Amino acid sequence: MSFRRISIIGLGLIGGSLGMALCRTNQQLRVVGYDLSARTCQEALERRAVHEIAASLPAAVAEADLVILAVPVEKVRNVVEEAAPYLRPGTIVTDVASVKGILSHSIPAYLPAGVYYIGGHPMTGAEQSGIWAADPFLFQNAVYLLTPEADLPPDVATKLRTLISMIGGLPLLLKPEEHDLMVAVVSHLPHLTAAALVNVAARFEADYPGTLSLAAGGFRDTTRVALGSPELWRQIFSANRSALLKVVKELASELQEFYRQLESGEMVAVEERLREAAVVRSELPTHHKGFLTLLHELVVVIEDRPGMIAEVTGLLKEINIKDIEILRVREGEGGTLRLAFNDEQALTQAVELLRANGFVARVRGGKGR
């Protein structure tokens, strides 16, 4: 990893988390931050998200080997235009915006000769925003998409992939247009759909007071992403409007077919439609080739009593658990944990250990073990 000085422009959730992750490494690098908010800059220093704060944007990027633009998608082009005269040859410029096509077509034109741009998008985040929500482990086992242009020197992408792997991310290369369509399906459409569900529920609440008070886990989980910043998501929707329109049209067609089958009483067809969705959903972590095939997963049933999660992880203390998630908890009855591992051997060993100690554990992904 050849980066020695990394500049992060924008010290919010993603920029701050990147800085914290980089500052925790043992690499001999210097992380320089810049943000328009003096309060954010001070917090970034206190939280060790940066080693130093630059007094200006030019000062931040002047000696950088890598410049990370962690600003809203609508601001990326303006920041690049302002910073460009101060970038030295060999510098790599990347961003974290969730839309890539519009940037890949515009950003390179602003850059001096010998300065390279490669789009980036970490597939992670949180409901909260700002440096106060920053987390050095945010990128652990998270897919980090990169969208290099065809004429980009191979070593440029390699350097960035190495850096991402160093902070625990899973780098994946896509074409910018592929990125925008795929992310529209799995990220932008869910947010739009969640907002629509909440708006529908709110209208029924007006006619049937108490409707929203009945919202349980299913509704809350499905609509959680609707808590995101409306301004930020308006920018994302605008920048990726073409791809989003395609997938919204597909969703409308799917809902229309559900409506038709329900209206005509074709309940067998409805059940089959639901079954198809359930099968795909159950396979999510291991079904997506190129995304999360690095993770091998199991689920384990636990009782509802103190110390159960610690007991499970204690049994597996000699195995590297890459990810852990509480899938569901039933008060008084227990719940289910999802555990993920790097390889098949670790997965098999974990299942055997758990079962030997009385736990109900099974491999996730429909393999039936």
N, C-alpha and C positions, 0 to 999 in steps of 0.2 A: 504494500500500500504506500504510494509515493506522495500522498498529500501531506504537507507540513503546516499549511495555514488555510483554514476553512472559514469562510465568512457566511454567516446566516443573516439574511435580511428579512426581518419580521419575526418577532419572538413570542408568537402566540402558542397555542397548543402544540402544533406540529413543529414549528421552528424551535420552541423551547424544549420539546421532548427530544428532538434530534440533537440539540446542543448538550443536553444532560447525558444522553447516551454516548455521545462522542467524548465528552469530558471524563467519563468513567472508564474509558479504554486505557490500556497501558501504552498506547502508541505515542510517539513523540510528535504531537501536533498541537497547534494553537487554534482555539476556536474564538473567533471575533464576532460579536453581535452588533446589530444596529436595528433600532426601532424608533418610530416617531414619538412614542410615549416614554417620557423620562421615568415614570413610575414602573413601567414594564422593564426597562433597562436595569433599574436598580434591583427589581425582583429577580431578574435573570442572573445577575451577579450573585445575589444572596443564595439562590438555589443551585448555584454552580452549573448553570446552563451555558455559560460562556466563561472564557478566561479573561476577556476584556470587552469593553464597550467602545466602539469607534465614535468619534465626534460627528462624523458625517458619512453619507453614503460613499462618496469618493474615497474617503480614508478607509472605509471598511473593505472595499474591494481591491484597492490599489496593489497590494502584494499577495493577493489570495491565489492559491492553486485551484481551489474549488469555491464557487459562489452558489449558495443554496437560496433560492427565492421562495420564502415561505409567506407570501402575501396573497391576497385574494386574486382570483384569475383576472379580474378587470384591471388590476394594478400591475401585473407582470410586465406588460409591454412598456409602460411608462418608466418603471424602475430600470429595465434593461437599457432603455434609451438614455437615461440619465447616467447610468454607471458605465456605459460602453467606452467612453474616452479614457477611462482609468484602468481598463482591463489589459493585462499584459499577455503576450503570445504564450500559448500553452495552457491558459486558464480554461477550466471547464465550468460552464454555467448550467445549472439545473433548477427545476422548480418542483413544487409539490401539489400543483393544481390538479383537480379531478377531470379536467378537459385538456386534451393534447393536440387535436387536429389544428385548431385555430392558432395555437402557439407555435407549433412546428412549422407553420406556413409563414409566420410573421417574425419570430424572434431572430433567426439567423441573419436576416438582412440588416439588423442593427449592430451586429457584432463585428469587431475589427478582425482583420486577417489573423489566422492562427488561434482564434478563440473558438471553442466548441460548445455547442448547445445539445443537451440530451434531456428530453422531457422525463419527469419522474412523477410518480403518484403512489404514495404509501396507502395500502388498503386497510387503514386503521383509523381510529379516532375515538371521540368520547362525546357525550351529550354536552358537557361543559366546554367552555372555550377559554382562551387566554393562558398566559404563562402560569397562572395559579392552578391550572388543571394539568400542567405538563407532567410527564411520567417517563423516566429513563427506560422503562421496559415496554413502552408502547409498541415498539416494532418487533418485539420478540415473537417469532413464528408468524409474523404478518407478511402477506404477499406485498412486495414492493415492485410496482410496474415501472419499466423503463421503455421509452419509445425512441430509440435511435434512428436517425435517418440513414438511408441506404449507403450514402457516401461518407459516413462517419468512420474515422479510423478505428479499427477493432479494439485497440488498446484503451481508447477513451471509455467505451462501455465496460471493459474489463476492470478498469480502476474503480468505476462507480459501483459495479457489482461487488467487488471486494469490500468496499466500504460498507455497503448495505449488509453484507453477510457478517461483517465485524460487529455490527450492533444488533444482530439477531434476526434480521429480515430475510425474506426469501425472494431474491430478485428474479423477475420474469420479464423477458423482452417481448414486446408487441409492436406492430405498426401503429402509428398514431390513430388512423381511422378505425382499426380493429379495437383499439383501446376504448375509443369513444362510444362505439356501439355496445361493446361488452359491458362497460361500466354503466352505461345508460340502463341496461337490463338489470344488473344486480345491485346498483347503488342509487341511481337517480330515480328510476321508476318506483322502487320501494318507498322512497321519501315522498314522492308525489302521491302515491297510493295511500300512504299513512295519513297524509294531510286530508285527502279526500274522505277517508273513513271517519276521521274526527269531525270534519265539517258535516257529514251526513248525520252522525250521531248527535251533533249539536242542534241540527234542525229538528230531529225527533224529540230532543230534550225540551224544545220550546213547546211542542204540542203535548208531550207526555212527560211532565216533570218527574225526575227521578231516574230517567233512562241512564244517564251517565253514572249515577251512583251505583248502578249494577255492574259497571265495567270491572271484570275480573282479570286474571292473568293473561288470558288469550288476547283480549282487546288491548291491554296495556303493553304486552310484548309486541304485538303487531304494529302499534302506533307509536312506539317509543321514539323512533327516529324523527317523528313530527316535532320533537322538541328542539330540533336544530335551528340555527339562526335563519330567519326568513330572508334577510338581506343577502346572506352568503348563498343560500339556495336559489334565490332569484338570479344571482350572477351565474351560478352553475347551469341552471336551466337555460338561461339566455345563451351562454357560450356553447352549449351542447344541444341546442334546439333541434337541429336537423335529426340527429340520432334519437333524441328523446321522442320526437314526434312519431318515428317509426315504431318504437316499442310501445308507446301509448296506444297507437292504432291496433297493435297486436293484442294488448290487454283488453281494449274495448271489444275486439272481436271475440275473445275468450269469454268475457262476461256476457256478451250478447248470446253466445251459444248456451251458456248456463241458463240464461233467462228463457230462451226458446224451449229448452228441454224441461225446465220447471213448469213453464206455462202449459205445455202440452202433456205434462204428467209422465214424461219419459224418465222415471226414477231409476231404472236399471242403468240407463245411459249416464245419469248424474252420478250414480255410485261408481261406475267405471272411471269416470272423469276424476272423481275424488281419489280413487285407488291409484291411478296413474301418477297423480301429484304426490301422494303419500310415498310411493316407491322412490320417486326421484328425490324427494326431500330427505328420506332416510339415508340416502347415499351421499349427501352433499359433501362432506369433508374428503372422502376418498374417490368420489365419482368424477371430480373435475381434474382431468389430466392436465399436468403442467401447472396447476395451482397448488393443491395441498396433498399431492400424492407422496410428499416426503413424510407425512404424518400417518402413523398407524394407531388406530384408536380402539379403546374398549369402553364399556360402560359397566359400572359396579353399583349394586344396590346397597344402600346404607340405612341403618336404623336412625330414628330420631332421638339421639341422646348425645350429650356433650362428648367431644373428643373423637368422634367417628372419622372425620376427615383426616385428623392427625394420625389416627390408627392406620388408615389406608396408606397415607404417604410414608409413614414410618416403616411399614412392611416393604415398601418399594424404595427405601433409602439408597440402595446400591444401584438403582436404575435411574437413568436420566429422564425425568418426566418433562416433556417439552411444552405441554399445555394442560391445564386443568379447568374444568367448568362445572358448576352446579346446574344440571339440566332442569331439575324440578325437586321441590320439597313438599311433602304432605305432612302437615303438623300432626304429630302423634303416630305417624305411620312410617316416616323415613323419607328417603328420596333417592336420587340417582346422580352419580358423578360421571363425567366424561374425562378420560385421561388419554393423552396422546404421546406417542413415542416416535423416535427417529426411524426405527427399523423393525422388521418382522421379529427378529430375535428378542429384542427388548419387550415387544408386545407379548410374545408367547411366554416369556419368563414372568411377566407381570400377571398374566392370567393364571398361570400355574400357582404362583405364590398366594394370590388372593383366594383362589378356590381351596387351596390347602389349609387356609386359615378361616374357612367357613363363609366366605363372601360369595355372593352370586355375581359372577362376572362373565361377560361375553364380548367377543370381538364385534366392533361396530362396522356396519357396511354390508350386512346381509350374507356374511360368509358362514354363519350358523355354528361357529365354534364356541 
